[in-house]
Every structure is written in C-alpha cells, then in structure tokens.
Amino acid sequence: MSQIFKSSANAKSRASIVLAVVILAAASGALFELIADSNYATRMGDAREQPIPFSHAHHVGSMGIDCRYCHASVENSDFAVLPPTKTCMNCHSQIWINSPTLEPVRESFRTNQSIRWTKVYDLPDYVYFNHSIHVKKGVGCETCHGRVDEMPLTYQQPSLEMRWCLDCHRNPEKYLRPRDQITKMGYEPSEPQAELGARLVKDYHVQKLETCWTCHR
C-alpha cells in the first residue's frame, strides 16, 4: 500500500503546532493587556461611593474654595490628607444646618469620630508617592486629579499605571506650571508650554527620575 502522507508532512505538522502555540500565547498576552488597561481594571472614571455625597463641583467650581483649604498639608506632607470634620463645620455650622444629607458630618463633630471616606486614589503599598515634592516642583492638582471643579462625585482621572507616571518623569516640561498656579483649575499657560516647562525644569531643579527605587522603596 502506498504511503498517504509525504515525509515532509511531519515537519509541517510540527511547525503548525508551534505556530498555533505562538499565536495562542500572543492572543492571550494581547487579551491580558487589553483587560489590564481597561477602565474596569484601572477604575478610571469610576466614582466611589462615599458616606456623604461630597461635590467638588459645588465646593471648588461654584464656591471657588481653594484645594488647600481642605487639603491643608499638601504642600508640606507626603499625604494630601482629608480635612477634619471641624473644617466642614466652619461653614456648615452656619449653612445647611438641618440638612439630612449632612447629618453624618454633624454626628462626626458631636462624637469626635472621623468620617470613613473611601479613597479614590489608592496606590499599592509598594509604591512611594510624596505629594509635597510634586507640588513644589510645579505639578498642578489638575494634572493628576483632573478637573475636580467639574466633578459632582469624585472619580479617578488617570489610570495610575506605571507608564502614566513615567511619561511625566521622562518629560516633566510638558506638565509643569508656576507654583502660584498649582491649584488653579482650567489652567492655561501664558506662553508656549515647551518654553515655560523648560525654564521651570531649571528654576525648580526638576530631575528626570526613572530608577526603580524612586517609587519602589
């Protein structure tokens, strides 16, 4: 009986198996990357549920309250910190004093128990981030947190992926602004950003830090 398959069929079959494995691995990698970069995984644009529906759009956008009134330590501390209830009561002991929505604020003030806010920007424990150094180097609040003055409920603006951080660390001149404009929402530079950024890099002694230990300590 004559041979059905030629001897070259063995080599072709082995090559097809290898090719199928490579294609499957590439497809799996692409799918993983797609899922990892999705808003579902990064939680971009996902407004967190809070014990009180605090509106930055109202307080910052409509009322014009500066970021540092509530986040008082952002220029000098590793953390932006949340304001104590007393800060809220500076206004709300006079206005909206009977609002049911604000009862948790009044209860917190009466009992001296902190409100358990849900973190919106929650970096992994292995990531070191210092708010004060970014502020001092000319990185505006809006650069990382987006237009909070337009957010009825606060959500995460960027992906917080390492590539997002590295883009700024490698090209800081694209993002810097004068220190007196740090908290300004809707900031527009008074000169071309490339020229302004290049000058601020020198004036503020900004280093292009890309080593692993910069953030992973």
PyMOL commands that set and color helices and strands:
alter all, ss='L'
color gray80, all
select helices_A, chain A and resi 8-36+39-42+56-62+67-70+85-92+100-111+131-136+141-145+148-150+162-170+172-174+179-181+193-203+212-215
alter helices_A, ss='H'
color red, helices_A
deselect
rebuild
show_as cartoon
